[in-house]
Amino acid sequence: MPGGWVLPCCQRCVGLYAGAAFAVALQILVRPRPTGRFLKCHGLFLAQMVPFGFHWVSQGAVLRTVTGYLFGYGLIAFLWLQARQVFGLSYSSRAGRLWRYYLTLGFGLMTVVALALWGGRFGALVLIAWVMIGALALAVLAGANLALGLGTLGRWLLRTGLGGLR
Amino acid sequence: MNRENIRNGLLAFVGLGALTAYLLACASFSPDDSKIVFPAYDRVSGHIGVARYDRKARTTEQLFVLTTGSETLKNGFALRPQWSPDGRYVIVAWPGDGTNDTLCLQALPVGQAGPTRLLTVPGIEKAAEKLSLPLALAGPYLFLAGKSNVVRLDLETGVTKTNSMPGELQLYASPTGDRVYYAGKGVGQAGTFEVGRVDADRLTLTPLLSLPSDSITDAGLLGISRDGRRMAFLTEKDKESAVVVYRGDRLEKSLQLGDGEPRLKLGYVQWSPDGQTLYAPYRHQAANATNVSFGVLEMPLNGRPMRRVPVLAGLGDGDESDILFFQIGLSHDGKTIAVASTYLMGDEKPHLRPEDYALFLVDLSSPKRPILRVRLPLPQPPRAGSSRS
């Protein structure tokens, strides 16, 4: 509760949605190419939620926020793969832009934690704004992926005749 | 479909699945104000225990009953239940049987798999008195003020760490559950009442505020704001009581409790989440009256008048110290105050009518402050020889 303000969600969720907001911005501005290493790294960001989410590991407020933040990056990275086509965005052809991506990831993480711990009311307002942006971004991406998936499934059913529509 | 599209599709499916799993599981990760724990006598045995009220289901269940120990302990008033900061456990604390320098604790897992942990901490002087205040829980630790020391207990391993301290301390957890504060006399300079923070790792003290000790009526009435920057005390000067608010070491506000209200006794102060209002339980006996009332006193810090919300009225006389047995809990969202009348039962003169033995929920979001009364089943009559006969 920075500045005594009750945030709209728990510490882990604040990290998740703020991380998602940062990650979406980076996907649009930096357009990192999803190399094998990039995907494995973000797969780890998703997987780390298992031990922390089930409280197999002792954790405090900061670690909860950090794990949520990284989880947000993992979600966006995976959900962006197909959804970017809907928005007409391509990956950057420039090599070496990933360092900007990871640098911003680290800077964003420190900023989120610092705002939560010491930001007071201003920090609370900024975090609330990031949470809203991140939640909206995740909702849009989830919707886009669901729509694409259903579209693909529909086309496959039509092609194979299993849909009984022929 | 080429391989890349198939890969992207599968990974997108993984992402959707991870997001779905997280959203479904998220409610168990933090305290959500949906359940309230409070002391309650077991209906069958009449022994003290802990009950849990589910606000959504509107049901009450007994979680814990103290069945071992002397009759004095089992029928007494010194058992305190409290949520752990992460909401994973209900911590139940009671003093050791036959000794007042041992604290017994039970950590009951809630909504998750895991063992119930029973812990004992010796060397805690006046353990029963220490339970008149909320437990100083921060993270996975419980902090206790022992005899000239501070003890940190790891609730999962039972390992303790101790550091010597001067003076007589009371410890307080911040409402956010991640810091611990202390207050006491004789800690710093002689004749001063000092307040500060406890370093959770080194168990050292960092003073934040120092006041003349004769102006503070009771070290147990300290209330700390959620951002840890302001503190509220009860002071008394020339028989006039006031609640004073300090921001750091600067006096910010003084709230007079009214002309000649020596019969208004306040309990532990709590801050609203936005830092604009103080809440405290009160016991009031009007002049020349033989009965008393208990309720919640709202003290706005923006100049608006104080407001008393009566919860129980027309009770037997009792004692001024009964206010210690009427403690309020403020929900994390600041919209509800919960208070149980459990400990106003019994003793030499019963204070309560049967319908007053209840958990009371005061709705702060409504201007009329409606009160939901959750009646509790009356315990069996105490057995012969118990302190509640």
Interface residues (C-beta under 8 A of the other chain):
Chain A: M1 P2 G3 G4 W5 V6 C9 C10 Q11 R12 C13 L16 L39 G43 L46 M49 G53 H55 S58 G60 A61 R64 F71 G74 L75 A77 F78 L79 L81 Q82 A83 G120 L138 A142 N145 L146 L148 G149 T152
Chain B: N5 R7 N8 G9 L11 A12 F13 V14 G15 L16 A18 L19 Y22 A25 C26 F29 S30 D86 R88 Q112 G139 P140 E156 P175 T176 D178 S225 R226 D227 W271 P273 D274 G275 H332 D333 G334
